[in-house]
Amino acid sequence: MSNERKESEIRVDQDIDPGEPISALAGLEHDVSSRFVNRIRLTVQRRTTLSQLVSFFLSIPLLVLRELWSVLRTRPNPKSRGKDPNDGEETS
């Protein structure tokens, strides 16, 4: 099976012929300014931070409501509001 994978990779590499580069496009290449890279980086960081904050502020109230619901659902139901006459007495 590994031989088939290696052979298919070799065939794929051999089948692709990128050809000659386009000389008209090679002259259009420009260096990217560091200011542009910083702007892109800050934009990505800003969007990531905003995404995390929105996710946090949406998930926390749902989590709190789920916990409150589980507390209300699992609390023991009191059978009587009065004092149990056997409270404080030892059993034999």
PDB file with one MODEL, atoms N, CA, C and O in Angstrom:
MODEL        1
ATOM      1  N   MET A   1       0.825  -1.179   0.000  1.00  0.00           N
ATOM      2  CA  MET A   1       0.000   0.000   0.000  1.00  0.00           C
ATOM      3  C   MET A   1       0.875   1.250   0.000  1.00  0.00           C
ATOM      4  O   MET A   1       0.563   2.226  -0.683  1.00  0.00           O
ATOM      5  N   SER A   2       1.965   1.226   0.762  1.00  0.00           N
ATOM      6  CA  SER A   2       2.842   2.397   0.796  1.00  0.00           C
ATOM      7  C   SER A   2       3.560   2.576  -0.540  1.00  0.00           C
ATOM      8  O   SER A   2       3.872   3.701  -0.930  1.00  0.00           O
ATOM      9  N   ASN A   3       3.824   1.470  -1.242  1.00  0.00           N
ATOM     10  CA  ASN A   3       4.441   1.579  -2.565  1.00  0.00           C
ATOM     11  C   ASN A   3       3.499   2.278  -3.542  1.00  0.00           C
ATOM     12  O   ASN A   3       3.941   3.085  -4.360  1.00  0.00           O
ATOM     13  N   GLU A   4       2.207   1.974  -3.459  1.00  0.00           N
ATOM     14  CA  GLU A   4       1.234   2.627  -4.331  1.00  0.00           C
ATOM     15  C   GLU A   4       1.186   4.128  -4.071  1.00  0.00           C
ATOM     16  O   GLU A   4       1.087   4.926  -5.004  1.00  0.00           O
ATOM     17  N   ARG A   5       1.258   4.504  -2.803  1.00  0.00           N
ATOM     18  CA  ARG A   5       1.213   5.919  -2.450  1.00  0.00           C
ATOM     19  C   ARG A   5       2.451   6.638  -2.997  1.00  0.00           C
ATOM     20  O   ARG A   5       2.335   7.735  -3.543  1.00  0.00           O
ATOM     21  N   LYS A   6       3.610   6.040  -2.858  1.00  0.00           N
ATOM     22  CA  LYS A   6       4.840   6.659  -3.358  1.00  0.00           C
ATOM     23  C   LYS A   6       4.801   6.784  -4.875  1.00  0.00           C
ATOM     24  O   LYS A   6       5.202   7.804  -5.436  1.00  0.00           O
ATOM     25  N   GLU A   7       4.313   5.736  -5.531  1.00  0.00           N
ATOM     26  CA  GLU A   7       4.233   5.768  -6.990  1.00  0.00           C
ATOM     27  C   GLU A   7       3.254   6.831  -7.475  1.00  0.00           C
ATOM     28  O   GLU A   7       3.511   7.502  -8.475  1.00  0.00           O
ATOM     29  N   SER A   8       2.127   6.988  -6.769  1.00  0.00           N
ATOM     30  CA  SER A   8       1.152   8.003  -7.185  1.00  0.00           C
ATOM     31  C   SER A   8       1.719   9.404  -6.978  1.00  0.00           C
ATOM     32  O   SER A   8       1.458  10.296  -7.785  1.00  0.00           O
ATOM     33  N   GLU A   9       2.494   9.614  -5.908  1.00  0.00           N
ATOM     34  CA  GLU A   9       3.118  10.915  -5.682  1.00  0.00           C
ATOM     35  C   GLU A   9       4.140  11.220  -6.777  1.00  0.00           C
ATOM     36  O   GLU A   9       4.235  12.354  -7.247  1.00  0.00           O
ATOM     37  N   ILE A  10       4.893  10.212  -7.175  1.00  0.00           N
ATOM     38  CA  ILE A  10       5.885  10.402  -8.235  1.00  0.00           C
ATOM     39  C   ILE A  10       5.184  10.740  -9.547  1.00  0.00           C
ATOM     40  O   ILE A  10       5.625  11.631 -10.274  1.00  0.00           O
ATOM     41  N   ARG A  11       4.090  10.030  -9.857  1.00  0.00           N
ATOM     42  CA  ARG A  11       3.352  10.306 -11.084  1.00  0.00           C
ATOM     43  C   ARG A  11       2.755  11.709 -11.080  1.00  0.00           C
ATOM     44  O   ARG A  11       2.768  12.386 -12.107  1.00  0.00           O
ATOM     45  N   VAL A  12       2.239  12.149  -9.952  1.00  0.00           N
ATOM     46  CA  VAL A  12       1.658  13.490  -9.863  1.00  0.00           C
ATOM     47  C   VAL A  12       2.739  14.535 -10.098  1.00  0.00           C
ATOM     48  O   VAL A  12       2.514  15.506 -10.820  1.00  0.00           O
ATOM     49  N   ASP A  13       3.907  14.346  -9.496  1.00  0.00           N
ATOM     50  CA  ASP A  13       5.006  15.296  -9.689  1.00  0.00           C
ATOM     51  C   ASP A  13       5.459  15.332 -11.141  1.00  0.00           C
ATOM     52  O   ASP A  13       5.817  16.394 -11.651  1.00  0.00           O
ATOM     53  N   GLN A  14       5.446  14.203 -11.801  1.00  0.00           N
ATOM     54  CA  GLN A  14       5.902  14.146 -13.177  1.00  0.00           C
ATOM     55  C   GLN A  14       4.857  14.711 -14.141  1.00  0.00           C
ATOM     56  O   GLN A  14       5.222  15.265 -15.178  1.00  0.00           O
ATOM     57  N   ASP A  15       3.569  14.584 -13.823  1.00  0.00           N
ATOM     58  CA  ASP A  15       2.506  15.042 -14.718  1.00  0.00           C
ATOM     59  C   ASP A  15       2.384  16.564 -14.750  1.00  0.00           C
ATOM     60  O   ASP A  15       1.979  17.123 -15.769  1.00  0.00           O
ATOM     61  N   ILE A  16       2.724  17.241 -13.657  1.00  0.00           N
ATOM     62  CA  ILE A  16       2.548  18.692 -13.583  1.00  0.00           C
ATOM     63  C   ILE A  16       3.755  19.380 -14.211  1.00  0.00           C
ATOM     64  O   ILE A  16       4.893  19.191 -13.779  1.00  0.00           O
ATOM     65  N   ASP A  17       3.483  20.179 -15.237  1.00  0.00           N
ATOM     66  CA  ASP A  17       4.528  20.962 -15.878  1.00  0.00           C
ATOM     67  C   ASP A  17       4.153  22.435 -15.729  1.00  0.00           C
ATOM     68  O   ASP A  17       3.257  22.913 -16.424  1.00  0.00           O
ATOM     69  N   PRO A  18       4.828  23.163 -14.831  1.00  0.00           N
ATOM     70  CA  PRO A  18       4.442  24.544 -14.600  1.00  0.00           C
ATOM     71  C   PRO A  18       4.735  25.452 -15.789  1.00  0.00           C
ATOM     72  O   PRO A  18       4.166  26.540 -15.881  1.00  0.00           O
ATOM     73  N   GLY A  19       5.571  25.049 -16.662  1.00  0.00           N
ATOM     74  CA  GLY A  19       5.886  25.860 -17.830  1.00  0.00           C
ATOM     75  C   GLY A  19       6.810  27.024 -17.467  1.00  0.00           C
ATOM     76  O   GLY A  19       7.350  27.103 -16.363  1.00  0.00           O
ATOM     77  N   GLU A  20       6.966  27.902 -18.420  1.00  0.00           N
ATOM     78  CA  GLU A  20       7.837  29.050 -18.173  1.00  0.00           C
ATOM     79  C   GLU A  20       7.054  30.140 -17.447  1.00  0.00           C
ATOM     80  O   GLU A  20       5.859  30.309 -17.688  1.00  0.00           O
ATOM     81  N   PRO A  21       7.723  30.882 -16.558  1.00  0.00           N
ATOM     82  CA  PRO A  21       7.030  31.972 -15.876  1.00  0.00           C
ATOM     83  C   PRO A  21       6.665  33.079 -16.861  1.00  0.00           C
ATOM     84  O   PRO A  21       7.355  33.283 -17.859  1.00  0.00           O
ATOM     85  N   ILE A  22       5.600  33.776 -16.579  1.00  0.00           N
ATOM     86  CA  ILE A  22       5.150  34.859 -17.442  1.00  0.00           C
ATOM     87  C   ILE A  22       6.017  36.077 -17.152  1.00  0.00           C
ATOM     88  O   ILE A  22       6.016  36.611 -16.043  1.00  0.00           O
ATOM     89  N   SER A  23       6.749  36.502 -18.163  1.00  0.00           N
ATOM     90  CA  SER A  23       7.715  37.581 -17.954  1.00  0.00           C
ATOM     91  C   SER A  23       7.032  38.924 -17.691  1.00  0.00           C
ATOM     92  O   SER A  23       7.586  39.752 -16.968  1.00  0.00           O
ATOM     93  N   ALA A  24       5.848  39.163 -18.257  1.00  0.00           N
ATOM     94  CA  ALA A  24       5.150  40.436 -18.036  1.00  0.00           C
ATOM     95  C   ALA A  24       4.724  40.583 -16.578  1.00  0.00           C
ATOM     96  O   ALA A  24       4.713  41.693 -16.045  1.00  0.00           O
ATOM     97  N   LEU A  25       4.374  39.469 -15.928  1.00  0.00           N
ATOM     98  CA  LEU A  25       3.958  39.533 -14.530  1.00  0.00           C
ATOM     99  C   LEU A  25       5.148  39.606 -13.584  1.00  0.00           C
ATOM    100  O   LEU A  25       5.014  40.104 -12.467  1.00  0.00           O
ATOM    101  N   ALA A  26       6.293  39.125 -14.004  1.00  0.00           N
ATOM    102  CA  ALA A  26       7.471  39.162 -13.152  1.00  0.00           C
ATOM    103  C   ALA A  26       7.901  40.594 -12.865  1.00  0.00           C
ATOM    104  O   ALA A  26       8.455  40.861 -11.799  1.00  0.00           O
ATOM    105  N   GLY A  27       7.661  41.518 -13.782  1.00  0.00           N
ATOM    106  CA  GLY A  27       8.041  42.911 -13.570  1.00  0.00           C
ATOM    107  C   GLY A  27       7.106  43.649 -12.635  1.00  0.00           C
ATOM    108  O   GLY A  27       7.439  44.747 -12.189  1.00  0.00           O
ATOM    109  N   LEU A  28       5.951  43.090 -12.323  1.00  0.00           N
ATOM    110  CA  LEU A  28       4.979  43.747 -11.451  1.00  0.00           C
ATOM    111  C   LEU A  28       5.211  43.455  -9.967  1.00  0.00           C
ATOM    112  O   LEU A  28       4.483  43.961  -9.112  1.00  0.00           O
ATOM    113  N   GLU A  29       6.200  42.660  -9.668  1.00  0.00           N
ATOM    114  CA  GLU A  29       6.455  42.285  -8.286  1.00  0.00           C
ATOM    115  C   GLU A  29       7.005  43.469  -7.501  1.00  0.00           C
ATOM    116  O   GLU A  29       7.944  44.133  -7.940  1.00  0.00           O
ATOM    117  N   HIS A  30       6.415  43.730  -6.338  1.00  0.00           N
ATOM    118  CA  HIS A  30       6.853  44.806  -5.452  1.00  0.00           C
ATOM    119  C   HIS A  30       7.046  44.250  -4.052  1.00  0.00           C
ATOM    120  O   HIS A  30       6.373  43.300  -3.650  1.00  0.00           O
ATOM    121  N   ASP A  31       7.957  44.840  -3.324  1.00  0.00           N
ATOM    122  CA  ASP A  31       8.141  44.459  -1.925  1.00  0.00           C
ATOM    123  C   ASP A  31       6.998  45.030  -1.096  1.00  0.00           C
ATOM    124  O   ASP A  31       6.488  46.116  -1.368  1.00  0.00           O
ATOM    125  N   VAL A  32       6.616  44.280  -0.093  1.00  0.00           N
ATOM    126  CA  VAL A  32       5.534  44.705   0.783  1.00  0.00           C
ATOM    127  C   VAL A  32       6.130  45.557   1.895  1.00  0.00           C
ATOM    128  O   VAL A  32       7.128  45.176   2.506  1.00  0.00           O
ATOM    129  N   SER A  33       5.521  46.703   2.157  1.00  0.00           N
ATOM    130  CA  SER A  33       6.035  47.575   3.211  1.00  0.00           C
ATOM    131  C   SER A  33       5.694  46.985   4.582  1.00  0.00           C
ATOM    132  O   SER A  33       4.699  46.277   4.741  1.00  0.00           O
ATOM    133  N   SER A  34       6.524  47.287   5.542  1.00  0.00           N
ATOM    134  CA  SER A  34       6.305  46.771   6.893  1.00  0.00           C
ATOM    135  C   SER A  34       5.054  47.391   7.505  1.00  0.00           C
ATOM    136  O   SER A  34       4.410  46.766   8.348  1.00  0.00           O
ATOM    137  N   ARG A  35       4.698  48.607   7.097  1.00  0.00           N
ATOM    138  CA  ARG A  35       3.494  49.256   7.603  1.00  0.00           C
ATOM    139  C   ARG A  35       2.243  48.476   7.168  1.00  0.00           C
ATOM    140  O   ARG A  35       1.301  48.309   7.943  1.00  0.00           O
ATOM    141  N   PHE A  36       2.254  48.009   5.926  1.00  0.00           N
ATOM    142  CA  PHE A  36       1.133  47.217   5.421  1.00  0.00           C
ATOM    143  C   PHE A  36       0.990  45.916   6.206  1.00  0.00           C
ATOM    144  O   PHE A  36      -0.117  45.521   6.570  1.00  0.00           O
ATOM    145  N   VAL A  37       2.114  45.257   6.463  1.00  0.00           N
ATOM    146  CA  VAL A  37       2.096  44.001   7.222  1.00  0.00           C
ATOM    147  C   VAL A  37       1.582  44.257   8.633  1.00  0.00           C
ATOM    148  O   VAL A  37       0.815  43.450   9.159  1.00  0.00           O
ATOM    149  N   ASN A  38       1.983  45.353   9.253  1.00  0.00           N
ATOM    150  CA  ASN A  38       1.504  45.678  10.597  1.00  0.00           C
ATOM    151  C   ASN A  38       0.000  45.959  10.599  1.00  0.00           C
ATOM    152  O   ASN A  38      -0.704  45.559  11.526  1.00  0.00           O
ATOM    153  N   ARG A  39      -0.489  46.642   9.570  1.00  0.00           N
ATOM    154  CA  ARG A  39      -1.924  46.911   9.484  1.00  0.00           C
ATOM    155  C   ARG A  39      -2.721  45.623   9.361  1.00  0.00           C
ATOM    156  O   ARG A  39      -3.762  45.462   9.999  1.00  0.00           O
ATOM    157  N   ILE A  40      -2.227  44.708   8.540  1.00  0.00           N
ATOM    158  CA  ILE A  40      -2.906  43.411   8.382  1.00  0.00           C
ATOM    159  C   ILE A  40      -2.888  42.647   9.699  1.00  0.00           C
ATOM    160  O   ILE A  40      -3.902  42.080  10.106  1.00  0.00           O
ATOM    161  N   ARG A  41      -1.736  42.632  10.366  1.00  0.00           N
ATOM    162  CA  ARG A  41      -1.607  41.913  11.631  1.00  0.00           C
ATOM    163  C   ARG A  41      -2.561  42.498  12.679  1.00  0.00           C
ATOM    164  O   ARG A  41      -3.232  41.745  13.384  1.00  0.00           O
ATOM    165  N   LEU A  42      -2.629  43.809  12.790  1.00  0.00           N
ATOM    166  CA  LEU A  42      -3.520  44.440  13.764  1.00  0.00           C
ATOM    167  C   LEU A  42      -4.989  44.169  13.444  1.00  0.00           C
ATOM    168  O   LEU A  42      -5.797  43.970  14.351  1.00  0.00           O
ATOM    169  N   THR A  43      -5.329  44.162  12.172  1.00  0.00           N
ATOM    170  CA  THR A  43      -6.711  43.871  11.783  1.00  0.00           C
ATOM    171  C   THR A  43      -7.090  42.452  12.176  1.00  0.00           C
ATOM    172  O   THR A  43      -8.180  42.221  12.700  1.00  0.00           O
ATOM    173  N   VAL A  44      -6.199  41.504  11.926  1.00  0.00           N
ATOM    174  CA  VAL A  44      -6.474  40.104  12.283  1.00  0.00           C
ATOM    175  C   VAL A  44      -6.585  39.956  13.795  1.00  0.00           C
ATOM    176  O   VAL A  44      -7.477  39.265  14.288  1.00  0.00           O
ATOM    177  N   GLN A  45      -5.687  40.599  14.533  1.00  0.00           N
ATOM    178  CA  GLN A  45      -5.734  40.509  15.993  1.00  0.00           C
ATOM    179  C   GLN A  45      -6.995  41.153  16.548  1.00  0.00           C
ATOM    180  O   GLN A  45      -7.593  40.629  17.488  1.00  0.00           O
ATOM    181  N   ARG A  46      -7.404  42.273  15.987  1.00  0.00           N
ATOM    182  CA  ARG A  46      -8.619  42.950  16.429  1.00  0.00           C
ATOM    183  C   ARG A  46      -9.838  42.067  16.199  1.00  0.00           C
ATOM    184  O   ARG A  46     -10.695  41.941  17.073  1.00  0.00           O
ATOM    185  N   ARG A  47      -9.911  41.463  15.033  1.00  0.00           N
ATOM    186  CA  ARG A  47     -11.059  40.599  14.732  1.00  0.00           C
ATOM    187  C   ARG A  47     -11.071  39.351  15.599  1.00  0.00           C
ATOM    188  O   ARG A  47     -12.133  38.890  16.019  1.00  0.00           O
ATOM    189  N   THR A  48      -9.903  38.809  15.864  1.00  0.00           N
ATOM    190  CA  THR A  48      -9.818  37.626  16.723  1.00  0.00           C
ATOM    191  C   THR A  48     -10.251  37.965  18.142  1.00  0.00           C
ATOM    192  O   THR A  48     -10.991  37.205  18.767  1.00  0.00           O
ATOM    193  N   THR A  49      -9.797  39.094  18.647  1.00  0.00           N
ATOM    194  CA  THR A  49     -10.174  39.511  19.995  1.00  0.00           C
ATOM    195  C   THR A  49     -11.673  39.755  20.091  1.00  0.00           C
ATOM    196  O   THR A  49     -12.313  39.322  21.048  1.00  0.00           O
ATOM    197  N   LEU A  50     -12.228  40.437  19.117  1.00  0.00           N
ATOM    198  CA  LEU A  50     -13.666  40.690  19.104  1.00  0.00           C
ATOM    199  C   LEU A  50     -14.453  39.385  19.043  1.00  0.00           C
ATOM    200  O   LEU A  50     -15.470  39.236  19.720  1.00  0.00           O
ATOM    201  N   SER A  51     -13.988  38.458  18.245  1.00  0.00           N
ATOM    202  CA  SER A  51     -14.653  37.162  18.130  1.00  0.00           C
ATOM    203  C   SER A  51     -14.644  36.422  19.465  1.00  0.00           C
ATOM    204  O   SER A  51     -15.652  35.835  19.856  1.00  0.00           O
ATOM    205  N   GLN A  52     -13.515  36.447  20.163  1.00  0.00           N
ATOM    206  CA  GLN A  52     -13.421  35.767  21.450  1.00  0.00           C
ATOM    207  C   GLN A  52     -14.299  36.435  22.502  1.00  0.00           C
ATOM    208  O   GLN A  52     -14.915  35.752  23.320  1.00  0.00           O
ATOM    209  N   LEU A  53     -14.362  37.772  22.486  1.00  0.00           N
ATOM    210  CA  LEU A  53     -15.210  38.480  23.442  1.00  0.00           C
ATOM    211  C   LEU A  53     -16.688  38.189  23.200  1.00  0.00           C
ATOM    212  O   LEU A  53     -17.437  37.953  24.148  1.00  0.00           O
ATOM    213  N   VAL A  54     -17.106  38.205  21.948  1.00  0.00           N
ATOM    214  CA  VAL A  54     -18.503  37.910  21.634  1.00  0.00           C
ATOM    215  C   VAL A  54     -18.840  36.484  22.043  1.00  0.00           C
ATOM    216  O   VAL A  54     -19.903  36.233  22.610  1.00  0.00           O
ATOM    217  N   SER A  55     -17.951  35.563  21.761  1.00  0.00           N
ATOM    218  CA  SER A  55     -18.177  34.172  22.144  1.00  0.00           C
ATOM    219  C   SER A  55     -18.294  34.045  23.658  1.00  0.00           C
ATOM    220  O   SER A  55     -19.154  33.319  24.157  1.00  0.00           O
ATOM    221  N   PHE A  56     -17.434  34.747  24.387  1.00  0.00           N
ATOM    222  CA  PHE A  56     -17.456  34.707  25.852  1.00  0.00           C
ATOM    223  C   PHE A  56     -18.765  35.275  26.383  1.00  0.00           C
ATOM    224  O   PHE A  56     -19.410  34.655  27.229  1.00  0.00           O
ATOM    225  N   PHE A  57     -19.164  36.452  25.896  1.00  0.00           N
ATOM    226  CA  PHE A  57     -20.357  37.104  26.417  1.00  0.00           C
ATOM    227  C   PHE A  57     -21.647  36.405  25.995  1.00  0.00           C
ATOM    228  O   PHE A  57     -22.686  36.629  26.617  1.00  0.00           O
ATOM    229  N   LEU A  58     -21.615  35.587  24.984  1.00  0.00           N
ATOM    230  CA  LEU A  58     -22.783  34.805  24.618  1.00  0.00           C
ATOM    231  C   LEU A  58     -22.836  33.469  25.358  1.00  0.00           C
ATOM    232  O   LEU A  58     -23.920  32.978  25.676  1.00  0.00           O
ATOM    233  N   SER A  59     -21.694  32.890  25.627  1.00  0.00           N
ATOM    234  CA  SER A  59     -21.696  31.563  26.241  1.00  0.00           C
ATOM    235  C   SER A  59     -21.843  31.614  27.759  1.00  0.00           C
ATOM    236  O   SER A  59     -22.418  30.693  28.339  1.00  0.00           O
ATOM    237  N   ILE A  60     -21.348  32.649  28.418  1.00  0.00           N
ATOM    238  CA  ILE A  60     -21.411  32.712  29.880  1.00  0.00           C
ATOM    239  C   ILE A  60     -22.858  32.795  30.387  1.00  0.00           C
ATOM    240  O   ILE A  60     -23.212  32.037  31.290  1.00  0.00           O
ATOM    241  N   PRO A  61     -23.715  33.686  29.847  1.00  0.00           N
ATOM    242  CA  PRO A  61     -25.099  33.684  30.344  1.00  0.00           C
ATOM    243  C   PRO A  61     -25.807  32.342  30.119  1.00  0.00           C
ATOM    244  O   PRO A  61     -26.582  31.908  30.971  1.00  0.00           O
ATOM    245  N   LEU A  62     -25.557  31.698  29.011  1.00  0.00           N
ATOM    246  CA  LEU A  62     -26.167  30.388  28.775  1.00  0.00           C
ATOM    247  C   LEU A  62     -25.659  29.359  29.776  1.00  0.00           C
ATOM    248  O   LEU A  62     -26.423  28.518  30.249  1.00  0.00           O
ATOM    249  N   LEU A  63     -24.388  29.425  30.093  1.00  0.00           N
ATOM    250  CA  LEU A  63     -23.813  28.504  31.067  1.00  0.00           C
ATOM    251  C   LEU A  63     -24.407  28.738  32.452  1.00  0.00           C
ATOM    252  O   LEU A  63     -24.712  27.781  33.165  1.00  0.00           O
ATOM    253  N   VAL A  64     -24.574  29.997  32.839  1.00  0.00           N
ATOM    254  CA  VAL A  64     -25.158  30.322  34.140  1.00  0.00           C
ATOM    255  C   VAL A  64     -26.607  29.841  34.202  1.00  0.00           C
ATOM    256  O   VAL A  64     -27.025  29.260  35.204  1.00  0.00           O
ATOM    257  N   LEU A  65     -27.374  30.081  33.137  1.00  0.00           N
ATOM    258  CA  LEU A  65     -28.759  29.615  33.118  1.00  0.00           C
ATOM    259  C   LEU A  65     -28.850  28.094  33.198  1.00  0.00           C
ATOM    260  O   LEU A  65     -29.725  27.551  33.872  1.00  0.00           O
ATOM    261  N   ARG A  66     -27.949  27.419  32.512  1.00  0.00           N
ATOM    262  CA  ARG A  66     -27.949  25.949  32.558  1.00  0.00           C
ATOM    263  C   ARG A  66     -27.651  25.461  33.974  1.00  0.00           C
ATOM    264  O   ARG A  66     -28.279  24.511  34.442  1.00  0.00           O
ATOM    265  N   GLU A  67     -26.700  26.099  34.663  1.00  0.00           N
ATOM    266  CA  GLU A  67     -26.374  25.697  36.031  1.00  0.00           C
ATOM    267  C   GLU A  67     -27.533  25.964  36.975  1.00  0.00           C
ATOM    268  O   GLU A  67     -27.849  25.130  37.824  1.00  0.00           O
ATOM    269  N   LEU A  68     -28.177  27.132  36.832  1.00  0.00           N
ATOM    270  CA  LEU A  68     -29.334  27.428  37.677  1.00  0.00           C
ATOM    271  C   LEU A  68     -30.455  26.414  37.445  1.00  0.00           C
ATOM    272  O   LEU A  68     -31.101  25.964  38.391  1.00  0.00           O
ATOM    273  N   TRP A  69     -30.677  26.065  36.194  1.00  0.00           N
ATOM    274  CA  TRP A  69     -31.705  25.086  35.883  1.00  0.00           C
ATOM    275  C   TRP A  69     -31.369  23.728  36.506  1.00  0.00           C
ATOM    276  O   TRP A  69     -32.253  23.056  37.036  1.00  0.00           O
ATOM    277  N   SER A  70     -30.111  23.329  36.447  1.00  0.00           N
ATOM    278  CA  SER A  70     -29.736  22.035  37.028  1.00  0.00           C
ATOM    279  C   SER A  70     -29.875  22.057  38.544  1.00  0.00           C
ATOM    280  O   SER A  70     -30.235  21.044  39.143  1.00  0.00           O
ATOM    281  N   VAL A  71     -29.593  23.205  39.179  1.00  0.00           N
ATOM    282  CA  VAL A  71     -29.764  23.311  40.631  1.00  0.00           C
ATOM    283  C   VAL A  71     -31.242  23.221  40.986  1.00  0.00           C
ATOM    284  O   VAL A  71     -31.614  22.516  41.924  1.00  0.00           O
ATOM    285  N   LEU A  72     -32.079  23.925  40.248  1.00  0.00           N
ATOM    286  CA  LEU A  72     -33.513  23.881  40.526  1.00  0.00           C
ATOM    287  C   LEU A  72     -34.101  22.495  40.268  1.00  0.00           C
ATOM    288  O   LEU A  72     -35.006  22.059  40.979  1.00  0.00           O
ATOM    289  N   ARG A  73     -33.599  21.822  39.277  1.00  0.00           N
ATOM    290  CA  ARG A  73     -34.130  20.522  38.906  1.00  0.00           C
ATOM    291  C   ARG A  73     -33.702  19.433  39.884  1.00  0.00           C
ATOM    292  O   ARG A  73     -34.453  18.488  40.123  1.00  0.00           O
ATOM    293  N   THR A  74     -32.500  19.555  40.453  1.00  0.00           N
ATOM    294  CA  THR A  74     -31.982  18.474  41.294  1.00  0.00           C
ATOM    295  C   THR A  74     -32.130  18.736  42.784  1.00  0.00           C
ATOM    296  O   THR A  74     -31.745  17.884  43.586  1.00  0.00           O
ATOM    297  N   ARG A  75     -32.669  19.876  43.185  1.00  0.00           N
ATOM    298  CA  ARG A  75     -32.794  20.132  44.629  1.00  0.00           C
ATOM    299  C   ARG A  75     -33.851  19.199  45.208  1.00  0.00           C
ATOM    300  O   ARG A  75     -34.810  18.834  44.528  1.00  0.00           O
ATOM    301  N   PRO A  76     -33.669  18.819  46.458  1.00  0.00           N
ATOM    302  CA  PRO A  76     -34.647  17.899  47.064  1.00  0.00           C
ATOM    303  C   PRO A  76     -35.963  18.632  47.346  1.00  0.00           C
ATOM    304  O   PRO A  76     -35.971  19.802  47.729  1.00  0.00           O
ATOM    305  N   ASN A  77     -37.059  17.923  47.149  1.00  0.00           N
ATOM    306  CA  ASN A  77     -38.378  18.500  47.409  1.00  0.00           C
ATOM    307  C   ASN A  77     -38.710  18.311  48.888  1.00  0.00           C
ATOM    308  O   ASN A  77     -38.752  17.184  49.380  1.00  0.00           O
ATOM    309  N   PRO A  78     -38.945  19.417  49.594  1.00  0.00           N
ATOM    310  CA  PRO A  78     -39.316  19.262  51.015  1.00  0.00           C
ATOM    311  C   PRO A  78     -40.746  18.710  51.121  1.00  0.00           C
ATOM    312  O   PRO A  78     -41.655  19.173  50.431  1.00  0.00           O
ATOM    313  N   LYS A  79     -40.926  17.714  51.997  1.00  0.00           N
ATOM    314  CA  LYS A  79     -42.242  17.099  52.142  1.00  0.00           C
ATOM    315  C   LYS A  79     -43.119  17.905  53.092  1.00  0.00           C
ATOM    316  O   LYS A  79     -44.329  18.009  52.892  1.00  0.00           O
ATOM    317  N   SER A  80     -42.517  18.464  54.104  1.00  0.00           N
ATOM    318  CA  SER A  80     -43.289  19.287  55.035  1.00  0.00           C
ATOM    319  C   SER A  80     -42.421  20.477  55.439  1.00  0.00           C
ATOM    320  O   SER A  80     -41.192  20.412  55.446  1.00  0.00           O
ATOM    321  N   ARG A  81     -43.105  21.551  55.771  1.00  0.00           N
ATOM    322  CA  ARG A  81     -42.366  22.745  56.163  1.00  0.00           C
ATOM    323  C   ARG A  81     -42.139  22.771  57.669  1.00  0.00           C
ATOM    324  O   ARG A  81     -41.327  23.555  58.160  1.00  0.00           O
ATOM    325  N   GLY A  82     -42.824  21.950  58.378  1.00  0.00           N
ATOM    326  CA  GLY A  82     -42.683  21.921  59.834  1.00  0.00           C
ATOM    327  C   GLY A  82     -41.441  21.170  60.255  1.00  0.00           C
ATOM    328  O   GLY A  82     -40.751  20.550  59.446  1.00  0.00           O
ATOM    329  N   LYS A  83     -41.180  21.245  61.539  1.00  0.00           N
ATOM    330  CA  LYS A  83     -40.016  20.571  62.094  1.00  0.00           C
ATOM    331  C   LYS A  83     -40.329  19.087  62.250  1.00  0.00           C
ATOM    332  O   LYS A  83     -41.422  18.702  62.666  1.00  0.00           O
ATOM    333  N   ASP A  84     -39.346  18.273  61.908  1.00  0.00           N
ATOM    334  CA  ASP A  84     -39.521  16.826  62.049  1.00  0.00           C
ATOM    335  C   ASP A  84     -39.433  16.480  63.532  1.00  0.00           C
ATOM    336  O   ASP A  84     -38.489  16.894  64.204  1.00  0.00           O
ATOM    337  N   PRO A  85     -40.397  15.729  64.049  1.00  0.00           N
ATOM    338  CA  PRO A  85     -40.359  15.410  65.499  1.00  0.00           C
ATOM    339  C   PRO A  85     -39.178  14.504  65.855  1.00  0.00           C
ATOM    340  O   PRO A  85     -38.805  14.435  67.027  1.00  0.00           O
ATOM    341  N   ASN A  86     -38.586  13.819  64.900  1.00  0.00           N
ATOM    342  CA  ASN A  86     -37.463  12.930  65.203  1.00  0.00           C
ATOM    343  C   ASN A  86     -36.108  13.621  65.071  1.00  0.00           C
ATOM    344  O   ASN A  86     -35.072  12.980  65.249  1.00  0.00           O
ATOM    345  N   ASP A  87     -36.099  14.926  64.762  1.00  0.00           N
ATOM    346  CA  ASP A  87     -34.821  15.629  64.642  1.00  0.00           C
ATOM    347  C   ASP A  87     -34.105  15.674  65.982  1.00  0.00           C
ATOM    348  O   ASP A  87     -34.709  15.979  67.011  1.00  0.00           O
ATOM    349  N   GLY A  88     -32.862  15.379  65.961  1.00  0.00           N
ATOM    350  CA  GLY A  88     -32.041  15.476  67.154  1.00  0.00           C
ATOM    351  C   GLY A  88     -32.055  14.239  68.019  1.00  0.00           C
ATOM    352  O   GLY A  88     -31.237  14.131  68.933  1.00  0.00           O
ATOM    353  N   GLU A  89     -32.938  13.315  67.773  1.00  0.00           N
ATOM    354  CA  GLU A  89     -32.991  12.085  68.578  1.00  0.00           C
ATOM    355  C   GLU A  89     -32.112  11.031  67.936  1.00  0.00           C
ATOM    356  O   GLU A  89     -32.018  10.917  66.714  1.00  0.00           O
ATOM    357  N   GLU A  90     -31.473  10.268  68.802  1.00  0.00           N
ATOM    358  CA  GLU A  90     -30.641   9.191  68.304  1.00  0.00           C
ATOM    359  C   GLU A  90     -31.514   7.972  68.064  1.00  0.00           C
ATOM    360  O   GLU A  90     -32.475   7.714  68.789  1.00  0.00           O
ATOM    361  N   THR A  91     -31.152   7.232  67.027  1.00  0.00           N
ATOM    362  CA  THR A  91     -31.871   5.992  66.755  1.00  0.00           C
ATOM    363  C   THR A  91     -31.158   4.837  67.409  1.00  0.00           C
ATOM    364  O   THR A  91     -29.933   4.851  67.525  1.00  0.00           O
ATOM    365  N   SER A  92     -31.913   3.823  67.846  1.00  0.00           N
ATOM    366  CA  SER A  92     -31.259   2.690  68.486  1.00  0.00           C
ATOM    367  C   SER A  92     -31.103   1.539  67.577  1.00  0.00           C
ATOM    368  O   SER A  92     -30.567   0.505  67.976  1.00  0.00           O
TER     369      SER A  92
ENDMDL
END
